């Protein structure tokens, strides 16, 4: 049977206008597949032809396919499995966005919303490439763009879900297709499900920046011994990415939302039970090498407890090393007009480095550095100035309080300084130290710096980078950022903690 793309090509050839060949060389004609209801324009690329012949633009136009989509058995199975995962007990309790869609529809979600999800779009992109036609599925906020999802895409999803043993699909009174679980999950049990999921989840690290959840799952599944594949069946894989959402304004003043995923270098692998997860760790811990680096396997909850302990140790280290020399040197910039009683503290304006330095003029040399922070509790941005000496901090605080406010930027934002209390200053240094360590670890995992912290001219993963000698968890000289090296020397040890390696080093 001819594919949908081949049927479109056959009709294109019957509709293609005849063009005289003015060259001695044979003309080559390329046909662009389109829908069965729209005209096809052919591209003549032989000598003696022009894209603007007779004043008409004859450049190729690729039309969007609007005919019936019949997914291949493989793609239909992938689509069905993916949507069943969205509704699974492994995903719903932890996926707030999808959980909200379920609650809005009383257990059912519009098929058009699901059809615009990234993984679903990928399946249709694969199908359209195989069948040689073009589809246009909208991207962006799924709820907002659901009306732009083509009907043939929605219908193809509905047909694939009809054979699902987990989901039901039906059409509501308004003609919209919806799908949901046959046995709905109760919101009252979400907390218990999360605990159950955590108890059977394994923390896997380190994973490179180019890793994907599907690649990691395929790698682990294929490397598990055949005798244990049924026992150690993987239910889901999630990578340690954290999505930061912020709202910015365009030049026209229209607010838009930006989402950015930050790489954290680890993943979570969920098994069928706690016993399966424990057996997987016991059998394969540091036995698999992914991108040349052995994978460390730990139970998720045990790893979380270990990380908490390390952070407490780091807090004590920061207090001992930073506070005695820096006490009384940190001041918070408070932005507000002169009349404080009627105008409370405002959010930090958008300032560049020279705007902050310019507020201090020639006295900037007395400042060690400035730090911008985001207070999650108040959802406000904050600006801190760290002075080199306590007397300089006090001097500027008195100047901004008694003489005139500091002015930042061309708009002349006025601000005063307030020295942090000892307890607040302690928390500031601790959180700032943790932030710097995370930033450095992410930069190293992305190949932007080497293990000494020097910038890398080109992005790379390998020797001195993610894995290999001196790498992220390198096995040779120089150790790694996560733990001390296990090879010779291990000098410098781990960026976060000392490793089990022989030789000098440590955290």
Number of C-alpha atoms within 10 A of each C-alpha: 5 9 13 22 21 15 15 24 21 14 17 22 17 9 13 15 11 7 9 9 15 12 11 9 10 10 16 11 13 12 18 20 28 27 22 18 11 13 15 25 22 21 19 20 13 16 14 13 16 16 14 10 9 8 8 9 10 15 13 15 14 15 18 15 24 19 15 12 20 19 20 13 10 10 17 20 15 16 24 22 15 15 23 19 16 16 25 16 17 18 18 21 21 15 12 11 9 17 18 14 17 20 12 11 13 11 20 21 23 22 24 25 20 24 25 24 17 14 15 19 20 13 18 24 17 12 21 18 13 13 18 19 24 20 19 16 19 19 15 11 12 18 13 11 15 20 12 15 20 18 15 16 24 20 17 18 26 22 16 20 22 14 13 17 11 17 20 17 22 16 13 10 7 6 8 12 19 20 23 23 19 13 10 15 16 9 13 8 10 15 12 12 19 16 11 15 21 20 20 20 27 26 25 26 23 23 26 23 17 11 15 15 16 12 12 19 16 13 14 15 15 11 12 17 11 11 8 12 13 11 16 22 17 19 14 17 21 17 21 19 14 11 12 10 11 10 10 12 10 9 7 6 8 8 11 10 10 11 10 11 11 13 20 21 22 19 23 21 24 25 24 16 18 18 13 20 25 19 15 20 18 12 11 15 15 15 14 17 11 17 16 12 24 19 21 20 25 21 20 22 16 13 15 13 11 11 13 12 12 14 15 12 12 18 18 12 13 19 15 11 10 14 17 9 12 17 15 21 22 31 23 19 20 19 25 19 17 13 8 10 8 9 11 12 14 14 14 19 14 9 13 10 9 11 17 18 18 16 19 16 10 9 12 14 12 14 18 13 14 16 12 12 15 12 10 8 6 7 9 12 15 18 20 20 21 21 23 17 17 16 12 16 22 18 10 20 20 15 14 17 14 10 8 13 22 22 19 22 18 9 9 11 18 19 24 23 24 20 20 17 12 13 8 12 20 19 14 15 18 21 15 16 16 16 13 11 15 15 13 19 24 18 17 26 28 21 25 20 22 22 25 12 12 10 14 14 9 9 11 17 21 18 14 25 26 30 24 21 21 29 28 34 31 31 23 21 22 27 35 35 29 21 25 35 34 21 19 15 18 28 21 22 29 26 22 21 18 21 22 16 22 14 16 16 21 21 16
